[in-house]
Amino acid sequence: MTRLRNFVARCRTGDDRGSMSLFFALSCIAILMVMGLLVDGGGALNTANRSTSLAQEAARTAGQQIDPAQAIEGTAITIDPAAAVGAAQDYLAAAGVQGDVQITGGGQTLTVTVTDTYQTYFAQFIGKSTITVNGTAQAHLQTQAGG
C-alpha cells in the first residue's frame, strides 16, 4: 500500500524521473554501429563493383580502336594509342567517373583503372564522409592467324 501512495504522490507532483539502463544505451550504440557498417560497407562494395564494371566497359571500348594503317597493310594489328585513350576517357566521362588508361605489350594490352567515391551515411558521424574505391580491368587484343 505504501508503494501505491508513493506512486500516486509522484504522479500528482510531477516528480517522476525516468531512467535508462546502461545496457540499453550500449546496446543502442552497438546496433547503430552494426547498421552503419552494413549500410556504408555495402554501399562501398557496390561502388567498387560499379567501378570495376565501368573499367571493363571502358577497356572494351578502347580495345576497338585499332590502328587502321598497320591493319590494312597487314604488318600488325595494334591499338591506336591516341584513339584508345580518347575513347576510354570519353566513356568514363559519360559515366561521371575519373580513370587512367595505360597501353602496354606493344599496343596489345589496355589497362583501365577507375577511381570513384562513395558518400557515407553513418560513417560521417565519426568524420569519414567519403570512401574512395578503385576498379581495374584489362583488355587484350586477340588476333587470329590467316583471318
N, C-alpha and C positions, 0 to 999 in steps of 0.2 A: 504494500500500500504506500510505503514511503517513496518508492521509485515513481509511482504514478503521480504523486503530489509534486515531486521534483520536476518531472516531465511537464506537467501542466503549468508549473510556475515558470519554467524556462520558455514555454510557448507564449505565455502572456507577456513576459518582459522582453522577448526577442533576443534573449541571451544565448541562443543555441548556436554554437560554433561548430562548423564541420571540420572534419579532419580526413586526411588521405594517408593510407599506409605507404610506407617506404617501398614495399614490394610492388604495389600497384604503380607507383611513379616510375620505378626502374623498369618494370615490365612494359609500360607505355613507351619509354625511351628505346628499349631494345626492339620493340615491334616497329617503331618508326625507322630505326637504323636498318633493319632487315628489309623493310619496304623500300627504303632508299637504295639499298644495294641491288635489289631486284629490278626496280624501275630504271635506275641510271645505268646499272651494269648491262641490262637487256638492251637499253637504248644505244649504248656504246657498241655492243656487239652487232646490232642491226646496222648502225652507221658504218662499222668496219666491213660488214658483208656488202653493203651498197658500194663502198669504196672499191672493193675488190671486183665487183661486177662492172663498175664503170671503167676500171683499169683494163679488164678483159675486153670490153667492147671498144675502148679506145685503141688497144693494141691490134684488134682485128681490123679496125678502120684504117689504121696506119699501115698495116701489112698489105693492104690492097694497093698501095701507092708504089708500084714497081717502076723501075727506070725503063721507060719505053725504048730509048735509044739502044741500050745493051740488049734488051729482049728481042727487038726486031732484027738486030744484027746476028743474034744467036750466040753472042760471046759470053753472056752471063745473065742470069735472072737475079737481080738485086733490087733492093728497096731504094727509091729516090729519097735521100735523106731529108731534103727541104720539104718535099710534098708530104712525107710521112709524119714529120714533126708537126707541120701545119695542120694536117687532118686530125691528128690526135689532140692537139691543143684546141682546135675548133670543137671537137666532140666534148671535151672536158668543160670548155667554157659554156657550151649549151646546157650541160648538166649542172652548172653552177659550182664547180669544184676546181681546185688547183692541182696541177700534176707536173711530172717530169717525164720526158721521153728520152731514152737512150737507144742508139742503134749500134750493135756490136756484131762480131762474127763476120766481118767483111760485107755488111749490109744484109745479112741473113736472119738476124735476131733483133727483135724490138722488145724493150722492157719499159713498161709504163708504171709509174708509181703515183698514186693519188693520195692527197692529204685532205682530210675533211675534219670537221669538228662537230661534236655533239653537245648541245646545250642541256645542262643538267637541271633536274628539278629539286632533288633532295640534297645533293652534294654541295649546292651553292650555300647551304646553311653553315658549312664548315669551310667555306672560302674557295671551293672548286666549282667555278661556274661553267667551265667547258672541259671536255675531254677530247684530245686530239688523237685521231686514228689514221692509219695508213693502209692502203691496199695496193698490192703489186701483182702484175701479170706480165707474162712473156708470150710473144708470138714468134714462131719460127717459120720462115719462108720455106715451103716444101716444093721441090721441083721433081718432075718425072722425066726420066731419060726417054728421048725419042718422041716426046709428045708435048 
